[in-house]
């Protein structure tokens, strides 16, 4: 694969040589084949070859040269051999492909219209002015037998299918080149412009050739083989008749179309059209192998991109019209070539209308079934994508919950460590000053330090256990533990007055923990930043529905230290710690509110925590 990539990269700047080489090959084929040398025919061949040579670099000029070549052929009077006509038809195919692949929007659609006009002109050159002749049967209309007119019509249809297919392949190559996936197929690589940046035109685009898994490829090829076997068994009497060779050819083309229906729906559609027109040209009516048309139309809707889907829908409509017209004409001709201007025209029209409705229904139903299968497949993919998105969302929510839990644990760790260290520092400082005057106070301080540190160590172990599993190994603090916290603060040197009012049985565990942490943090801040010579007050009061709903009202007051009046020399904004934001967040998570601030020389923390239904809100 790396060698192939290196080779294609080296050849990429020289892709423009492809069309001149094809033009030279056509010109040499004309010279070597020994075809008659005529001035008009030679001029037409030169125009054809020139149009092929410049179809990549000058698509508009190629269109004009091809028109000159077709007109030159129409003006000649002699009958040219079939190989000459084949060379001209191949030149028109290459020119149409180049126009659709490299031309702008105007040149591209002019090429499409020109292809439809070139088809009857080339059919006229093949049949009337060429070696292909049809039986002279039926009534004469305008100097031509009816059978000749039907043959010319079928030949025009055949060439129109071939020309439109070449144009459609070129158009799809241009669309795929715009997707920057030029190396996906050899055809796209050969037809690419050699590195010219093209803006994507269509968000609903698919590759010209789809990649299939081995199972899908084996299933498609096996299905084509089974299709051939079934058609051979069913059409065996017809295959053994005089027209058996054409029956085999039609069957093989349909089989290839069925095998390629998922790999390349547009190529499959082109082959199906070719087989259907060849079937009509060779005089066959309805064959079992025509089931391949239904399979291909289903595939264009189920596996093709937007352009291929629309091409399949148009093919269903046009195919229904052509099939109804062909079957009606063959039926009329088989009944004695009646004059269409006679009274039998009414029955012909009714037969055509009936066959058109039936054909359109059958072909359209195949296309609609493919579209429904495509819709169901897209819905299934969307459902899988939605499930995957929901799984990702659940994982993200779980990550958010884990992060929030870790944040809560970190906040608890801060509360425990900050409170315990504040008590330990205060006791240590007091013991250091009192060790000479009051040795018993030193012993009491050391006991307080030991109990505080031991309690903090137990709380830290519980919090660390929460980091490893969802449920903690130890009990969570509640409002009943506030008295122990108050005793620790008193032992640290700050007198605390605890006031209780009412019962707090209606509070949930979240409100119990939040209330305990709020009181603990407020007393720790009072010990660290307040005036310890004056007592602090802690109030726990049960409130009823008159005060905004059942719950508990917590107030913590302490006297502030005297702050210096002169401004700070640094001019920096005071640092905000985790204490006050943590208390507000705890109150909010418990469904309550909290306010904190200085009022008249005191620092007041006031919180409300709801109970019962209020907590859930």
N, C-alpha and C positions, 0 to 999 in steps of 0.2 A: 504493500500500500504506500509506504513512503516513496519508493521508486516511481510509482505511477503518479503520485502528486508532484514529484520533482519534474517528471517528464511533461505533464500537462502545464505546469508553471512555465517551463522553458518554451513550450509551443504556443502559449497564450498570445504573445504579441504577433504571431504569424497566422492567426486564424482568418485574416482577410484573404489569404491565398486560396481558401477552400472554394469560394464561388468562381473565381477565374479558372481554377483547375477543372471544375465541373463544366464550365463553358467550353474549355478546350477539349474535354473528353467528348462532349456532344458534337462539336465541330469535326473532330477526328472520326467519330462514328459515322457522320454523314459522308465524309470522304472515303473511308475504308469500305463502307457497305456497297459501293458501286451504284449509288442512286443516280438517276438522270440529272444531268447538270443543266439547269435552266436559269436564266437571268433572274426571273421573279422568285423562283424557289431559292436560289442562292442568296438573294437579298433578304428573303424572309429568314433563312437560317442564320445569317449574320446578325440580323436584328435580335433574334431569339438568344443567340449566344452572348451578344453584348448586354442584353437585359439581365441574363443570369450573372454575368461577370460583375455588374455594378449593383446587384440587388442588396448587398450589405451596406456599401458606403453611400450609394445614391439611390434610395428606394424610389423616389419620384421619377428620376430618369429611367429606371428599370421599367416602371409602369408604362411610360410613353413608348419606349422601345418595343415592349411586348405588344402594345396596341398596333404599332406600325407593322410588326411581323404578321399579326393575325390579318390585318387589312391587306397586306401584300399577298398572303395566301388566298384570300377570298377573290382577288382580282385575277389570279392566274386561270387559264382556260383548260389546261391539261389535267389528266387524272394522275395523281401521284401515288406511288406504292405505299402500302401500309407502314413499313418501317420509317418512312419520312414523317408520316403523321404521328407515329409514336415518339419520335425525337422532338417534334414541336410540342406535343402534349407534356412530355417530361420537362421541357424548358418552361412551359407555363406553370407547372407544379412548383418548380424551384423558385420562379419569380414570385409567385403568390406567397410562398413560405417566407421569402426574404422581405416582402412588403409588410406582412403581418408581424414579423419578428423585429424588424429594424426601422420601420417607417413610423412617422408621427400619426396622430389620430386621423388627419385628413387623408394622407396617403394610404393608411391602413384600410379605412372604410371605402375609399375609391377602389382599392384592390379587391375588396369583397364584392362590390357591385360589378366590377369588371369580370371577376371570375364567373358570376352568374350569367353575364352576357357572352363570355367566351365559350361557355358550355354548349349552347345550341349552334354557335358558329363552328366550333370544332366538330360537333356531331354532323353538321352538314358537310364538312370537308371529309369526314371519315366515310360517310355513307353515299351521298349524292355525288361528291367529287372525288371519292376514294374507291377502294377496292371492296369495301364491305357493302354487300347488297342484301336486300330483304326480298322475300317472295312478292310477286306482283299479283295480289289477290284483292277481291272486293271491288266495290264501286270506285270509279275515278272521280276525285275531287281536286280541282285546280290542276289537272294534268298529271296527278300522282295517284297511284293506287292507295287504298285505305291501309293496306298492310305496310306500305312504305312510310306512310305518315306515322303509324304506330311505332315502327322501328326507329324512325328519326326521333320521336318523342322519348322512347326508352333510352336511346343513345345519349340524348341531351341530359336526361336525368342521371345516367351513369356518370357522365363527365362532370355534371354539377356536383354530385356527391364527392367525387375525387378532388375537385378543385376546392370546394368548401372545406373538406377535411384537411387539405394542405394549409389553407389559410387559418383554420382553427388551431392546428398544431403550432403554427408560427405565433399566433396570438397568445396561446398558453405559454409558449417559451418566453415571450416578452414579459408576461406577468410573473412568471417564476424567476426570471432574471432580476426583477425588481425586489425580490425577497432576499437577495444576497446569499442564495443557496445555489450558486452556479455549478458547483461540483457534484450535484446530486444525481445527474444523469449525463451520459455522453452526448445525447442530443442537445440538451441545454448548454453544455460546455461548448460544443461546436458552434452553436448559434449565438453565443454570447458576443457582446461588442468588444471584448478585450479589456475590461477594467473600467468602463465608463460607469460612473455612479448614477443610479436610477432610483428615484423616490418610489417607495411602495405605493401601489394604486388601490389595493383592495384588501381590507382586513380579513375577508373570508376567502382565503386562497389556499390552495393545496398543491402538492408537487405534481409534476407531469407524470412521474412514475412513483408510485407509493412503495415503501419498503414493507414487505410481508414477512411474517415469521415462517419457519419451516412447516409448521402445522397448517397455517393458512395457505401457503403455496401448494403443499401436498393435497389439501382439500380441494382447491380450485382445479388443479390439474386432474385429480381423480374424478371430480365432477364432470370435467370436459370429456374424459374418456368414457364415463358412464353415459353421458349425453350422446356421444358418437355411437356407442353400442346400441342404445335404445332406438336411435333414428335409423340405423342400418337394419335392425330387425323389423321395424315398422314399415320402412320404405323399401324393403328388399325387392318386391316385384317391379317397382319403378326403377330401382337402381340397375336391375338386370335388363331393362329395355334399351331401346336405341339411345335415349337421352340419359343413360346411366352415368356417363362420364361427367356431364355438367352437374348431375345430382351429387356426385362425390365431391366435386369442387366446391359447390355451395355448402355442403355439409362440413367440409374441412374448414372453410372460412368461418362459419358459425361456431365451430368447435374452438378455434383460436380466440374468437371474440369472447366466448364463455370463459375460457381459461384466463383471459386478461382482464376480466370485468372488475376485479378489485385492484390489480396492480396498476392499470392505466385505463380508467373508464372512458376517456375520450378516444383512445385508440380502439377500444372495444366497440364503441359506438360507430366509429368510422368503418370498421370491418363489418359490422352488422349491416350498415347501409350498403356497402359494396356487395355483400352476399345477397341482399334482398334485390338490388337492381340487377345483378347477374342472373338471379333466378327468373326475373321477369324478362330479361333479354333472351334467355334461352327457352322461353315459352312455357315454363312450369307454372302451375297454379299454386295451390296451398300444399306445403310439405310439412311433415312433422318437425323437421329441423327449424321451422319458423318459430318454434318455442324459444329458440335462442334470442330472438328479438325481444321477447318479454323479459328474459333474464337480463339482457343488456340494459333495457330501459329501467328495470328495477335497480341495477347497479349504478346507473348515472345519478339517480336520486339518492341512493343510500350512501355512496362512497365518493361522488364527485364534488368539486367545489361549486361555487355559485354559477360560473359560466357553464360548466358541464351540466349542471342540473337544468339550467334554462335550455341548453342545447338538447337535452333529452326530452324536455317538455315540447319544444318546437318539433323535434323529430317525431314525437307521438302524433301531433296534429297533422304534420305534412305526410307522415307515413300512412295515416288513416286515409287521407285524401287520395294519395297515389295508389294505395292498395284497392280502395273502392273503385277508382277510375279504371285501373288495370283489369280487375275482375269483371267489371261491367262491360268493358270493351271486348275482352276475350269471350265473354258469354254471348255478346251480340254477334261477334264475328263467327263464332261456332254455329250460330243459328242461321247462317246464310248471308252474312254481310248486308243486313238490311239497311236501307237508306235512313239516315238519322233524321231526315226531314219528313219522313212519313209518320203515320199514326203510331208507329212503334216507339217513337221518341218518348212518349209518356211513360211507358213501361220501363224504358231504359233509365229515365230520370228517377223513377221510384226505386228501381233496383239499386241505382247508385246511392240514393239517400239512405236506403236501408243498410247497405254495406258500409257506408261511411259511419253511420251511427254505431254499428256493431264494432267496427275496427277501432274507432275512437274510444269506445267504452273499454274494450279489452286492453289496448295499448295504454290508455290513460290510467286504467286501474293498476297496471303493473308499475307505472311511474309513481302513482300515489302510495302504493304499498311500500315502495322503496323510501319515499319521503317519510312515511309513518315509522318505518324501521329506523331511519336516521334520527327522527325526533325522539323515539324511545331510547336509542343509544345515547343521545346527548343528555336526555333526562337522567339516565342511569349514571353517566359520568358526573353530572351535576350533583346527584344525590351522594355519590361517593366523595366528591369534593366537599360537599356540605358536611358530611360526617367527619372527614379529615379536619375541616375547619373547626367543627365543634370540639373534636378531641384536642386540637391545638389551643382552643379557647379555654377548655377545662384545665389543661396543663398550665396555661398562663394564669388563670384564676388561682390554681393551687400554688403556683409560685408566688403570687401576690399575697395569698393567705400566709404562706410560710414566711415571707418577708415581713409581713405585719406582725406575725407571732414573734419573730426574732427581734423586731423593734420593741415589742412589748416586754420581752425578756430583758433586752438591754436597758429599757427604762426601769424595770424592776431592779436590775443589778445596780443601776445608778442610785436608786432610792435606798437600797439596802446598804451599799458600800458607803455612800455619802453620809447617811444617818449614823452608821456605826463608827465611821472614822471621826465624825464630829464629836460623838460622845467620848471616844477613846482619847482624842486630842485634848478635849476639855478636862477629863479626869486626870490625864497625865500632867497637864499644866498645873492643875490644882494640887496634885500630890507633890509636885516638885517644890511648890511654894510652901506647903504645909508640913514638909517632912521634919523640920526642926522643931516647930511649935506644937504640932499635933500628930504624933506618930500613928495614932489610931485612924486618923483620917486617911493616911497613906494606905493602910491596909484595906479600908473601905473602898478607896479609889481603885486599888488593884483588883479587888473582887468585882467591882463594876466593869472594869476594863476586860477582865477575863470572861464574864458572863456576856457582855456585849459582843466581844469577838467570837465567842462560841456560837452565839445566836446568829451572827452574821455569816459565819462559816456554814452553818446549817442551811440558811437561806440561799447562799451561793451554790451549795451542792444541789438544792432543789431546782434552781434556775438552770444550772448546767445539765441536769437530767432532762429538763424540758427541751434542750437543744438536741437531744438524742431520740426522744420519743414524744408522742403527742400528749400523753398524760403525765403529770408530775408525780414524783415518788413521795412527796411530803405534803402535809396539809397546807392550804392557802390561808393567808391572814384574813381576819374579819374584824368587825367593829369591837368584838370582845377583847381583841389583843391591843386595843388602844391604851388601856391602863398600863400594860407592861411598857409600851413605848413612852408613856408619860413618866413612869418611874425612872426609866433610863435617862430621860432629859433632866429630871430633877436631880438625879445623881450626878449628872454632868455639870450642874451649877446653875440651871435655869429653873426657877420656881414656876410650876404650871398648875393652874386651877382648872379642873375638869368639871364641867357642868353637863348633866344628862337630863333630858326631859322626854318622857314617853317610852314606848316600846318600838323595837325595830325588827320585829319578826317578819314583816312583809317584804323586806329587802331581799333581792336575789344575791347570788354569790358575786356577780359582776359589780353590783353596787356596794357590797360589803368590802370587796378588795379595793375598789376605787376610793371609798371613804377612808379606809385605813391608810392607803398610800398618800392621800391628800393631807391628812392630819400629820403623818410622819414627815412628809416633805416640808410642810409649813413650820413644824416645830424645829426641824433641822435648820431651816433658814433663819428662824428666830434665834437659835443658839449661836449660829455662825455670824450673823450680821446684825442682830438686835442688841438691845441693852439688857444684859443678864442680871443687873441689879434690881430690875422691876419684874414682877411676875407676868407670865403670859396666860392667856385665857383660851380654853378650848370649849366650845359649846356644841352639843349634839342635841338637836330638838326635832321631835317628830312633828310633822305638819300634816294637816288634813286637806280635804278637797277645797276648802276655802282659800288656801294659799297656792292654788295652781295644781292641785292633785296630791294624793298621798305620797309621802316620801320622807326624807330627812334633810334638815338644813344644818350645815356645818359652818361654824365660824371659828377662826383662829386669830387672836389679837396679840400683838406684842409691841413693846415700846422700841422705837428706832433709836439708834445711836445718833449723837449730834454730828451732822456733816459739816465740813469746812465750807465756808461761803465763797472762797476764791475759786475761780474756774480752774479747770485742769490745764496744766502747761502743755500737754500733748494735743489737746483739742480733739481727741478721738472719741468716738461714740462708745458709751459704756457697753461692755460685753454682756450679752444675754446668755444665761446658762440654760441648762435643761430643766431646772426645777419648775418654774412657772408654766412654760409651754407644756411640760409633761403633765402637770396637774390639770390644765385646761383640757388637754387631749383625753385624759382619763375620765374626766367628768362628761365630756361629749360622748365618748364611747359607751358610757353607762346610761346615756339618755338625759343627762342633766346639764347644768351650766355652772360656771365658776368665774368669779371676778376677784382680782387682787390688786391692791394699790395702797399708797400712803394716804392717810386721812388724819390731819391734826396731830402730827408727831407719832402716830401709831401706824403700823402696817396691818391691814385687815385682809384676810382671805375668807371669802364667803362663797359657799357652794351649795347647790341643791341637787339631790339625787332622787329620782322618782322611784316609786315602788309599784309592783304589780304591772298593770297594762301600760302605765307611763314609762316603765323601763324599756318596754319593747319598742316604743316609738322613737 
